Amino acid sequence: EVQLVESGGGSVEAGGALRLSCVAFGYIGSPNCMGWFRQAPGKEREGVAVIGGDGSTRYADSVKGRFTISKDNGNNSLYLQMNSLNLEDTGKYYCVARGTAPCLSPPKDALSAKGFFGYWGQGTQVTVSS
């Protein structure tokens, strides 16, 4: 059974930074596409960033230039460095993985295709205050 466990969330003032981490327990396949989604109160879950088995990345327009997704295949770990946080970044952040099928490069609609990712973590809360 695959488990994705997130950490690193917390409260930060606007303009600050946080680094989220995710560790995958169990076999998630290689190469694999992984990513981060988030859900703000009263809003739908949205894709933030994804990374393919080849290292290619896609970002939501709202976080481009501020967030950086990376991964360490050796440790089955995924990261999200979040800089210049603003109030709109508040939400619960979920680590996701494609599944056991090989995934080299995330498709263009990976950020909007929640069904593309078969594994989801429980989420970690990020709260940005003014």
N, C-alpha and C positions, 0 to 999 in steps of 0.2 A: 504494500500500500504506500502511496506517495503522500507525503506531507510537506507543505510549504510553511515555513515559520518565519514571520516577519519580526523585525525589531528596529529600534531607533527612532520611533515616533516620539512626540512630546509637544511641549508648548514653547513657542518662540515669538519674539516680537517681529513685527514687519521689518523686512530688510535683513533678517537673520538667515541662518543656514541650518540644515539638518541633513544627516546621511542615514538613509534607510538601508537595512540589510535584510536579506532573505536567504535562508538555507533550505535546500531541498533534501528531504530524507526519503530514501527509496530510489528506484531506478526511473528516471524521467526521460531516458533516451538521449542519444547523441547522433548528430547535432540537434540541438533543440532551440526553439524560440521561447523566450521568456519576456516578461514585462511587468509593468505596474499599471494598475487601474486605480481610480479613486472615486469616492462618492461623498459629496457634500450633503449636509442636511437638506431634505426636501428636493434634492436633485437626483437625476439619474446617474448611474455609474458611468464613468467615462475613461477612455484610455489616456494614459499619460505618456508612456514611453515603452518601446519594445526593442528587443535586440535579438538578432538571429544567430544561428550557429556559426555563421561566417563573420560575425561581429558587426554586421550592418545594423543601423538603428533608424527608428522613426520616432518622432516626437509630436505631441499635440502642439498646435501653434501657440497656445497660451503659455507653454513652458520652454519653448525654444530659446536657447541662449542662457537659460537660467538653470536648467536641470541637465544632469548627465547620467545616463544609464551605463552600467558596466557589469561584467561578470567574471567570475573565476571558475572556469570549468573544473579545475582540479579539486576545488572545495565545494562544488555544486552550489555556489553562492552567487547571488545577484545583488546589485547595489543601485541606489539612486541618490546621487548627490544633488541636493536642492539648495540653490543660492538665491539671494534676493527674494525671499519669500514674501508674499503679499496675502491679504485677507482672503482672497479668492482661492488660495491654495489649501485652505482649511478643509479637512475631510478625513475619511478613513481610507488608507492606502492598502491595496491588495497586491500581493505578489502572485503572478500567474505563470503557468508553463503550458506549452502546447500539448505535450503528452509523449507517448513512447514512439510515435511516428517521427521519422527524421524531419527536421525543419531547418533548412539552411539559411533562408532569408525570409523575413516576415513579409507577407503580402501588403499591398498598398492600403488595404482596408483593415489591417490588423488592429488598429486602435479603435475601430468602431464595431468590430466583429467579436463580441464577447464570447460567442459560441466557438470561436477558433481555439480558445484555450480551455483545455480539459481539466486542468488542476488549478485550484484557487486556495490561497491561504486564508486565515481568519481575519487578517487586517491589522493595521496599526494606526492609531489616531495621530493626526497632525493638526495642531491648533495654532493658528497665527493670530496674534493680537496687535492692536495699534498702540 
